[in-house]
């Protein structure tokens, strides 16, 4: 429900807010001020914000207002407030990265941030990022402060779900967008690996040093993920892992007759019954829209977790040369088996997590068991809300697509979102 107490809609549809801004019915300064107030209120309850720079934000909004007066809207996101995970550089804002303390104040925006600002967006604040030394209760869940909100793009999921940020931007190495989005009850997209530049991510990541991490959006509606992906995608001629592959709009995705498989678990790894039931409801929606259900036979969950645990050991420099070679060989094999299976299906439907947000505890590798495979294969994956459990906690389901078929994943996600209401 949108809050209009300030005269500016906060928490409502992004389309409505952008329409008001384009027509000049509200100014970028008014919108920024209203959302800063909402963000501070949300932060007081959740501790989701890492850094505020209100004077800088309001100066950015005022520049947009002057440009609007001279020639109209500046780009497709004119005046839209957004938030950014602390690990992504925003010029002038502090950055702690994964250290837990301020390490730097970058003078240049990350590529994604520069593109957002070029499209007219206003960066409101930087949000808390869960790291290996974070306290379990550092960021509190927006619906229940006794619950864990997730990791590591945690602050983004919280402020978007709370309605204080229309769009958030995080990074996802093994589920770090998708898991907190699912636990908090919002949408989160990990694009195809190589779709969006990671230039300006801190800690630094690259295609050879980290073949999993992608920057992606979080939003309350699937349409807003689709709205912003073309803005942040494409080569910047700095990130050598980004390929010039055209991004098709979701409206061009051919879903009727497409094949999908559903995975709710395997021996040793099974989703809680409310989440498995949500997957089956989602499967019914896809079948009702003309998609055909097929079997899934490729090794998936346990093998992905085993590879990822060794990957984590590798980046901690705990593997020998022989062990590293075996890891990379097994990773290649996993990717090959996935591509062979994906030849026969266009989409894979799973729970995003094994269960809904737990009571405060550390987030572990096991929590990511359903999100890790798409990171290892470089596949696009999105989580969308799919109801709530008996305690009122949000349930998320995940759609995984073939690499470079982000448009198909988003189109299918829209079907699930519409069915969930």
C-alpha positions in Angstrom: 0.0 0.0 0.0 1.5 3.3 -1.0 2.0 6.0 1.6 0.8 9.4 0.4 1.2 11.3 3.7 4.0 13.4 2.2 2.2 14.0 -1.1 4.6 11.5 -2.8 3.7 7.8 -3.2 6.1 5.7 -1.2 5.9 1.9 -1.5 3.5 1.9 -4.5 4.1 0.8 -8.1 7.2 2.1 -9.8 5.2 2.9 -13.0 3.0 5.3 -11.0 5.9 7.1 -9.5 7.8 7.5 -12.8 4.6 8.7 -14.4 4.2 11.5 -11.8 7.9 12.4 -12.3 7.7 12.5 -16.1 4.6 14.7 -16.0 6.2 17.1 -13.5 3.5 16.4 -10.8 6.2 15.7 -8.3 9.8 16.8 -8.3 12.9 14.6 -8.0 13.7 16.5 -4.8 10.3 15.8 -3.3 10.5 12.1 -4.2 14.1 11.7 -2.8 13.1 13.5 0.5 10.1 11.3 1.0 12.0 8.1 0.3 14.9 9.2 2.5 12.4 9.6 5.3 10.9 6.2 4.7 14.3 4.7 4.5 15.4 6.1 7.8 12.2 4.8 9.4 12.9 1.3 7.9 16.5 1.5 9.0 15.5 2.3 12.6 13.5 -1.0 12.7 15.9 -3.2 10.7 19.4 -1.7 10.6 19.4 -2.4 6.9 21.2 0.8 5.8 25.0 1.0 5.9 25.5 4.6 4.8 23.4 7.7 4.3 24.7 10.8 2.5 21.5 12.9 2.5 23.1 16.2 1.3 24.7 14.5 -1.6 21.4 12.7 -2.5 19.3 15.9 -2.4 21.9 17.8 -4.5 21.7 15.0 -7.1 17.9 15.3 -7.1 18.1 19.1 -7.4 20.3 18.8 -10.5 17.7 16.5 -12.1 15.0 19.1 -11.3 17.0 21.8 -13.0 17.6 19.6 -16.0 13.8 18.7 -16.1 13.0 22.4 -16.1 15.3 23.0 -19.0 14.4 20.0 -21.2 12.2 17.4 -19.6 12.9 14.0 -18.1 16.5 12.8 -17.9 16.3 9.2 -19.1 13.8 6.4 -18.5 14.4 6.4 -14.7 14.2 10.1 -14.2 14.0 10.9 -10.5 13.6 7.3 -9.4 15.2 6.5 -6.0 17.3 3.4 -5.8 19.5 1.8 -3.2 22.8 -0.1 -3.7 24.5 -2.8 -1.7 27.6 -1.6 0.1 29.9 -3.8 -2.0 29.1 -1.8 -5.2 30.9 1.5 -5.6 28.9 4.7 -5.5 31.0 7.8 -5.9 31.2 9.9 -2.7 29.6 7.2 -0.5 31.7 5.2 1.9 32.4 1.6 1.1 33.2 -1.1 3.7 33.1 -4.1 1.3 33.4 -7.4 3.2 35.5 -5.9 5.9 32.8 -4.5 8.2 34.5 -1.1 8.5 34.9 1.8 6.1 37.8 1.1 3.8 37.4 3.7 1.1 35.3 6.4 -0.4 35.4 5.8 -4.2 35.6 8.7 -6.6 34.0 6.7 -9.5 30.7 4.9 -9.7 30.6 1.2 -10.5 29.5 0.7 -14.1 26.0 -0.4 -13.0 25.6 2.7 -10.8 26.9 5.0 -13.6 24.3 3.5 -16.0 21.5 4.0 -13.5 22.5 7.6 -12.8 22.7 8.2 -16.6 19.2 6.9 -16.9 18.1 9.5 -14.3 18.0 7.4 -11.1 19.0 8.9 -7.7 21.0 6.7 -5.4 19.5 7.1 -1.9 21.8 5.1 0.3 24.1 2.1 0.6 22.7 -1.0 2.4 24.2 -3.5 4.7 25.9 -6.5 3.2 26.2 -9.7 5.1 29.8 -11.0 5.2 31.6 -14.0 6.9 32.0 -12.1 10.2 28.6 -10.5 10.4 26.4 -11.0 13.4 23.3 -13.1 12.6 21.0 -10.3 13.8 22.9 -7.4 12.2 20.0 -6.8 9.8 16.6 -7.5 11.1 13.8 -9.0 9.1 11.2 -6.4 8.0 8.2 -8.6 9.0 9.6 -10.2 12.2 12.7 -8.9 13.9 13.3 -12.3 15.4 14.0 -13.8 12.0 17.1 -14.0 9.9 16.8 -11.8 6.8 19.4 -13.6 4.7 22.8 -13.0 3.2 24.6 -11.2 1.6 22.5 -8.6 -0.3 20.5 -8.6 2.9 19.9 -4.9 3.3 18.7 -4.5 -0.2 16.0 -7.2 0.3 14.9 -5.7 3.5 14.5 -2.1 2.3 12.8 -3.2 -0.9 10.4 -5.5 0.9 9.7 -2.8 3.4 8.6 -0.4 0.6 11.3 2.1 1.4 13.3 1.6 -1.8 11.5 1.1 -5.2 14.6 -0.7 -6.7 17.6 -2.3 -5.1 20.9 -3.5 -6.5 22.9 -6.3 -5.0 25.4 -9.0 -6.1 24.8 -12.7 -6.2 27.6 -15.3 -6.2 25.7 -18.3 -5.0 22.3 -16.9 -4.1 23.1 -13.7 -2.3 20.3 -11.8 -4.1 17.8 -14.6 -4.4 18.0 -16.0 -0.8 17.3 -12.7 1.1 14.7 -11.7 -1.5 12.9 -15.0 -0.9 13.1 -14.8 2.8 11.9 -11.2 2.8 9.2 -11.6 0.2 10.4 -9.7 -2.8 11.7 -10.4 -6.3 15.4 -10.8 -7.1 17.2 -11.6 -10.3 20.6 -13.1 -10.9 21.2 -12.4 -14.6 23.2 -14.7 -16.9 26.8 -14.6 -15.9 28.5 -12.2 -18.3 25.3 -10.2 -18.9 26.1 -7.3 -16.4 29.5 -5.8 -15.7 30.9 -6.2 -12.2 33.3 -3.3 -12.7 33.3 -1.4 -9.4 32.4 -4.3 -7.2 34.4 -4.4 -4.0 35.9 -6.9 -3.2 37.0 -7.1 -6.9 35.6 -9.9 -8.9 36.4 -11.1 -12.5 35.5 -13.8 -14.9 38.6 -15.9 -14.1 39.0 -15.1 -10.4 35.3 -15.5 -9.7 33.2 -17.1 -12.4 29.9 -16.8 -10.5 29.3 -13.3 -9.2 26.7 -11.1 -11.0 25.2 -7.8 -10.1 21.4 -7.8 -10.3 18.2 -6.0 -9.2 15.7 -6.5 -6.5 12.1 -5.1 -6.8 8.6 -5.7 -5.6 7.4 -6.5 -9.1 8.9 -8.6 -11.9 8.1 -5.9 -14.4 10.6 -3.6 -12.6 13.4 -6.3 -12.8 12.7 -6.3 -16.6 12.6 -2.5 -16.8 16.1 -2.1 -15.4 18.0 -5.0 -16.8 18.5 -3.4 -20.3 19.9 -0.3 -18.6 22.6 -2.2 -16.6 23.4 -4.9 -19.1 26.0 -5.0 -21.8 29.8 -4.6 -22.2 31.6 -1.7 -20.5 35.0 -2.7 -22.1 36.4 -3.1 -18.6 34.9 -6.3 -17.4 36.4 -8.9 -19.8 33.8 -11.5 -18.8 30.9 -9.6 -20.3 29.8 -10.7 -23.8 27.9 -8.5 -26.3 24.9 -10.8 -26.4 21.6 -9.0 -27.2 19.0 -8.9 -24.5 15.5 -9.7 -25.7 12.4 -8.3 -24.0 10.3 -10.7 -22.1 7.4 -9.9 -24.4 9.2 -11.8 -27.1 9.6 -15.0 -25.1 7.7 -17.9 -26.5 6.3 -19.8 -23.5 3.4 -21.8 -25.1 4.9 -25.3 -25.8 8.1 -24.6 -23.8 9.2 -27.4 -21.5 10.0 -27.1 -17.8 11.0 -29.4 -15.0 10.3 -29.0 -11.3 12.8 -30.0 -8.5 11.8 -29.9 -4.9 14.7 -31.9 -3.5 16.8 -35.0 -3.8 18.1 -37.5 -1.3 19.5 -35.6 1.7 18.0 -32.3 0.5 14.3 -31.7 0.5 12.3 -28.5 0.8 9.8 -28.1 3.7 6.3 -29.1 2.7 4.9 -25.5 2.3 7.7 -24.7 -0.1 7.3 -27.9 -2.1 3.5 -27.2 -2.3 4.3 -23.7 -3.6 6.4 -25.3 -6.3 3.6 -27.6 -7.3 1.1 -24.7 -7.4 3.6 -22.8 -9.6 3.9 -25.9 -11.9 0.2 -25.9 -12.3 0.3 -22.3 -13.4 2.9 -23.0 -16.0 1.0 -26.0 -17.3 -2.1 -23.9 -17.4 -0.3 -21.3 -19.6 0.6 -24.0 -22.1 4.1 -25.1 -20.9 4.8 -28.8 -20.8 6.2 -30.5 -17.7 9.2 -32.8 -18.2 11.4 -34.9 -16.0 14.8 -33.7 -14.6 17.5 -36.2 -14.3 20.8 -34.3 -14.0 22.7 -34.3 -10.6 21.9 -30.9 -9.1 21.8 -30.0 -5.4 24.3 -32.1 -3.5 26.9 -32.0 -6.3 26.6 -28.2 -6.6 27.1 -27.8 -2.8 30.1 -30.1 -2.9 31.7 -28.1 -5.7 30.9 -24.8 -4.1 32.4 -25.8 -0.7 35.6 -26.6 -2.5 35.4 -23.4 -4.4 35.2 -21.5 -1.1 38.2 -23.4 0.2 40.1 -22.4 -3.0 39.5 -18.7 -2.5 40.7 -19.1 1.1 43.9 -20.6 -0.5 43.3 -23.9 1.3 43.5 -26.2 -1.7 46.6 -27.7 -3.3 47.3 -27.4 -7.0 46.0 -30.9 -7.5 42.9 -30.2 -5.5 42.2 -27.0 -7.5 42.6 -28.8 -10.8 40.1 -31.5 -9.6 37.7 -28.7 -8.5 37.8 -27.0 -11.9 37.4 -30.4 -13.7 34.4 -31.2 -11.6 32.9 -27.8 -12.2 33.3 -28.1 -15.9 31.6 -31.5 -15.8 28.7 -30.1 -13.8 28.2 -27.4 -16.3 28.3 -29.8 -19.2 25.8 -32.2 -17.6 23.5 -29.2 -17.0 23.7 -28.1 -20.6 22.9 -31.6 -21.8 19.8 -31.6 -19.6 18.8 -28.1 -20.5 18.7 -29.1 -24.2 15.4 -30.8 -23.4 13.8 -28.1 -21.2 13.7 -24.3 -21.3 13.0 -23.7 -17.6 13.7 -25.3 -14.2 11.3 -24.6 -11.3 12.5 -25.0 -7.7 12.0 -23.6 -4.2 14.4 -20.7 -3.7 15.3 -22.0 -0.2 14.7 -25.2 1.8 12.5 -23.3 4.3 11.2 -19.8 5.1 13.2 -17.3 7.1 14.5 -19.0 10.3 14.9 -17.5 13.8 18.2 -15.7 14.2 21.1 -17.8 13.4 24.2 -17.6 11.1 23.5 -18.1 7.4 25.3 -21.2 6.2 26.3 -22.8 2.9 23.4 -25.3 3.3 20.9 -22.4 3.1 21.9 -21.8 -0.5 21.5 -25.4 -1.7 18.8 -24.5 -4.2 20.5 -21.3 -5.5 24.0 -22.6 -5.9 23.5 -24.6 -9.2 22.5 -21.7 -11.3 25.6 -19.8 -10.1 27.9 -22.6 -11.1 26.2 -22.9 -14.6 26.0 -19.2 -15.2 22.3 -19.5 -15.8 19.8 -16.6 -15.3 17.6 -17.2 -12.2 14.9 -15.3 -10.5 13.0 -15.7 -7.3 9.4 -14.5 -7.0 7.0 -14.5 -4.0 4.7 -17.5 -3.8 2.6 -17.1 -0.7 3.3 -17.5 3.0 3.7 -20.3 5.5 1.6 -20.8 8.5 3.7 -18.4 10.6 3.2 -15.6 8.0 6.7 -15.9 6.6 7.2 -15.3 2.8 7.8 -18.3 0.5 9.8 -17.8 -2.7 10.0 -20.0 -5.8 12.9 -19.9 -8.3 13.0 -20.1 -12.0 16.2 -21.0 -13.7 16.7 -20.6 -17.5 19.3 -21.5 -20.1 22.2 -19.1 -20.3 21.4 -15.9 -22.1 17.6 -16.6 -22.0 16.9 -14.0 -19.2 13.9 -12.8 -21.2 12.2 -16.3 -20.9 12.9 -16.5 -17.2 11.3 -13.1 -16.6 8.3 -13.9 -18.8 7.6 -17.0 -16.8 8.1 -15.2 -13.6 5.4 -12.7 -14.6 3.0 -15.7 -15.0 3.7 -16.9 -11.5 3.5 -13.4 -10.0 0.1 -12.8 -11.7 -1.2 -16.1 -10.4 0.0 -15.4 -6.8 -1.8 -12.0 -6.9 
